[in-house]
Amino acid sequence: MTGAGEGNKGKTAVAEAAGVVARRLGKLEPRIAIVLGSGLAGVADAVGQAVRIPYKEIPGFPEPGAPGHKGELVGGTLEHVPVLVQSGRFHLYEGHAPEVAALPTRVFASLGVTTLVVTNAAGGIRHSFRPPMLMLIADHINLMFRNPLVGRVVEGDERFPDMSDPYDSGLRALAREVAQAERIPLEEGVYAALLGPSFETPAEIRMLERIGADAVGMSTVPEVIAARARGIRCLGFSSVTNVAAGLSAQKLSHLEVLEAGRQVAGQLERLIRGVLTRL
């Protein structure tokens, strides 16, 4: 049974990390945070007046172990909007607890962030998908069976956050508007999150298709749950880098996932920039 000390521990971890980040950011007050997935680190390079904070300088932030993930927070401006970019996330399959995966999100909330943009690389399940391409996340299915809210409530979290609109409908409408204006193909669908790190079997993909998933990956859900518990609006994009197992004869490779992610990174950056200018 989780005791009161666990809740205090979570509060302390968030406060310590937020204090370090706030000191490094100085007068910058980001209201939008962006989490970058595999192969999408180039978005961080577009941040102007960048302040780069290595994870090793932030209490509680481990070094990311997944290829294609840098280990730094980047504060600055994008389209004249103050932002904080998480370049490299903490995956549960690396052995991290859900509260570690959610720590950056809770730090963002403590710093005053009100909107979270999450991105990831995913396998395409919907038969009409032609990777590489982008999918606007409309909803998710949590098959990680892990939740960062389990245990004593961390100060600032809501115990029972509403998840009826986890990916804000207003922000999704804005993203569709930007995609149309920029002539960027953008599908919309449901993202299923599995623990990983192995790719899914063909039988698992058939199961996911039957329960309503359009794409599958190994991240994002812990951050979104934590964000909703803090009242942060979320917008999510999947870079659909490959056809999921069993839907083609092609074998899956993480190196190919990274390369495919880079192919659509430019479109994703344009989408994010367009959303920022309209917020």
Residue pairs with C-beta under 8 A, 6 or more apart in sequence:
2 150
2 151
2 152
3 152
4 152
6 151
6 152
7 151
7 152
7 153
7 154
7 155
10 99
10 106
10 151
10 152
10 154
10 155
11 154
11 155
11 156
13 59
13 60
13 99
13 103
14 103
14 106
14 107
14 110
14 154
14 156
15 110
16 59
16 60
17 58
17 59
17 60
17 61
17 103
17 107
18 107
18 110
18 111
20 53
20 57
20 58
20 59
21 53
21 58
21 73
21 75
21 84
21 107
21 111
22 111
24 51
24 53
24 57
24 75
25 51
25 53
25 75
25 84
25 111
26 51
28 51
28 75
28 76
28 82
29 82
29 111
29 112
30 75
30 82
30 83
30 84
30 108
30 111
30 112
30 113
31 81
31 82
31 112
31 113
31 114
31 115
32 81
32 82
32 83
32 84
32 113
32 114
32 115
32 116
32 117
32 276
32 279
33 83
33 84
33 85
33 86
33 104
33 105
33 108
33 113
33 115
33 116
33 117
34 43
34 78
34 83
34 84
34 85
34 86
34 116
34 117
34 119
34 272
35 85
35 86
35 89
35 104
35 116
35 117
35 118
35 119
35 220
35 223
36 43
36 44
36 69
36 85
36 86
36 87
36 88
36 89
36 119
37 89
37 118
37 119
37 120
37 121
37 217
37 219
37 220
37 239
37 261
38 66
38 67
38 68
38 69
38 120
38 121
38 239
38 241
38 254
38 257
38 258
38 261
39 68
39 121
39 239
39 241
39 257
39 258
39 259
39 260
39 261
39 262
39 265
40 119
40 121
40 239
40 261
40 265
40 268
41 68
41 69
41 70
41 87
41 88
42 262
42 265
42 269
43 85
43 119
43 265
43 268
43 269
43 272
44 50
44 70
44 72
44 74
44 85
44 87
46 78
46 269
46 273
47 74
47 75
47 76
47 77
47 78
47 83
47 85
48 76
48 77
48 78
49 76
49 77
50 74
50 75
50 76
51 74
51 75
51 76
52 72
52 73
52 74
53 72
53 73
53 74
53 75
54 71
54 72
55 61
55 62
55 63
55 64
55 71
55 72
55 73
55 88
56 63
56 71
58 73
60 100
60 103
61 71
61 90
61 103
61 104
62 90
62 94
62 96
62 100
63 71
64 70
64 71
64 88
64 89
64 90
64 91
64 94
65 91
65 94
66 88
66 89
66 91
66 94
67 254
67 255
67 258
68 254
68 257
68 258
68 261
69 87
69 88
69 89
70 87
70 88
71 87
71 88
72 87
72 88
73 84
73 85
73 86
73 87
73 104
74 84
74 85
74 87
75 82
75 83
75 84
75 85
76 82
76 83
76 85
77 83
78 272
78 273
78 276
79 273
79 276
79 277
81 276
81 277
81 279
83 276
84 108
84 111
84 113
86 104
89 101
89 104
89 219
89 223
90 96
90 100
90 101
90 103
90 104
91 101
91 196
91 197
91 218
91 219
92 98
92 101
92 144
92 146
92 195
92 196
92 218
92 222
93 195
93 196
93 197
93 218
98 146
98 147
98 148
98 150
98 222
99 148
99 151
99 154
101 148
101 222
101 223
102 148
102 222
102 223
102 225
102 226
104 223
105 116
105 223
105 226
105 227
105 230
105 232
106 154
106 156
106 157
106 226
106 230
108 116
108 227
108 232
109 156
109 227
109 230
109 231
109 232
110 156
113 232
114 231
114 232
114 233
115 171
115 232
115 233
115 234
115 235
115 279
116 223
116 224
116 227
116 232
116 233
116 234
116 235
117 234
117 235
117 236
117 237
117 272
117 275
118 137
118 220
118 223
118 224
118 234
118 235
118 236
118 237
119 236
119 237
119 238
119 239
119 268
120 191
120 217
120 219
120 220
120 236
120 237
120 238
120 239
121 217
121 238
121 239
121 241
121 257
121 258
121 260
121 261
122 135
122 191
122 215
122 216
122 217
122 238
122 239
122 240
122 241
123 199
123 200
123 205
123 215
123 216
123 217
123 240
123 241
123 242
123 243
123 244
123 245
123 252
124 131
124 133
124 135
124 214
124 215
124 240
124 242
124 243
124 244
124 247
125 192
125 205
125 208
125 209
125 213
125 214
125 215
125 216
125 244
125 247
126 187
126 189
126 209
126 214
126 215
127 247
128 187
129 135
129 187
129 214
129 215
129 240
129 243
131 240
131 241
131 242
131 243
131 260
132 239
132 240
132 241
132 260
132 261
132 263
132 264
133 185
133 187
133 239
133 240
133 264
134 184
134 185
134 186
134 187
134 237
134 238
134 239
134 240
134 264
134 267
134 268
134 271
135 186
135 187
135 188
135 189
135 191
135 214
135 215
135 237
135 238
135 240
136 167
136 172
136 175
136 176
136 179
136 186
136 187
136 188
136 189
136 236
136 237
137 167
137 188
137 189
137 190
137 191
137 220
137 236
137 237
137 238
138 167
138 172
138 188
138 189
138 190
139 166
139 167
139 190
139 191
140 166
140 167
140 190
140 191
140 192
140 193
140 220
140 221
140 224
140 236
141 190
141 191
141 192
141 193
141 208
141 211
141 212
141 213
142 193
142 221
142 225
143 192
143 193
143 194
143 195
143 208
144 193
144 194
144 195
144 221
144 222
145 195
146 195
146 222
147 222
147 225
148 222
148 225
148 226
149 157
149 159
149 161
149 225
149 226
149 229
153 159
156 230
157 226
157 229
157 230
158 228
158 229
158 230
158 231
161 225
161 228
161 229
162 228
163 225
163 228
166 224
166 225
166 228
166 234
167 224
167 234
167 235
167 236
168 233
168 234
168 235
170 233
171 233
171 234
171 235
171 275
172 188
172 235
174 235
174 275
174 278
174 279
175 186
175 235
175 237
175 271
175 275
176 186
176 188
177 278
178 184
178 270
178 271
178 274
178 275
178 278
179 185
179 186
179 271
181 274
182 267
182 270
182 271
182 274
184 267
184 270
184 271
186 271
187 214
187 240
189 213
189 214
189 215
190 212
190 213
190 214
190 215
191 213
191 214
191 215
191 216
191 217
191 220
191 221
191 236
191 238
192 208
192 211
192 213
192 215
192 216
192 217
193 216
193 217
193 218
193 219
193 220
193 221
194 200
194 204
194 216
194 217
194 218
195 218
196 218
197 218
199 245
199 252
200 208
200 216
200 244
200 245
201 245
201 246
202 245
202 246
202 247
203 246
204 245
205 216
205 244
205 245
205 246
205 247
206 246
208 216
208 244
215 238
215 240
215 244
216 244
217 238
220 236
224 234
224 236
227 233
227 234
228 234
235 275
237 268
237 271
239 260
239 261
239 264
239 265
239 268
241 256
241 257
241 260
241 261
242 250
242 252
242 256
242 257
242 260
243 250
245 252
